[in-house]
């Protein structure tokens, strides 16, 4: 287990935007979760980029 865990800021930001989009959709603010797929692909791309660095 690593001694210190580093937080990836772009991945955290994408995750926050994704959750805000889903919360707004479930609250009825948006009729369709705008950007949901774009944010999912951005998160997947970032995770794959982080794995390829190791």
N, C-alpha and C positions, 0 to 999 in steps of 0.2 A: 504494500500500500504506500503511495507516495506521501512524503512528509508534508508537502504543501500542495494544495489544490489550486490551480489557476482557473479563473473564470474567463471564458471567452465572451467578450463584450458583444460582438456582432451576433453570436448565437443567442445570447440572452435577450438582446433587443428584438430579434426575429421571433423568439418565443413569446415575449410580451405582446408584440403586435398581433401574433396569431391568436393568443388568448383574448385580447381586447376585441378582435374581429368576431370571434365566436360568442363572446358575452353579448356584444351589441346585436348579433343576429338572434340569439336566444331571447333577448329582451324585447325584440320586435322593432329595433331601431332601423335595421336594414331588412328588406324583403329577401335578399340573397347575400350570403357572406362574401362581399367583394374582396378580392385579393386572397381568398383562402388558399387556392391552388398555387398561386404565385408564392405566397409565404411558405407553403409546404415544400415547394421545389427549392426555394432559397435555403430553407433549413436543411433539407437533404443534401444540397450541394455543399453547404458549409461543413456538415458532419463528414461528408466524404473527403473534403479538402483536409480537414484536421486528421483524419485517419491516414491519409496518404503521406503526411509529413512524418509520421512515426516510423 
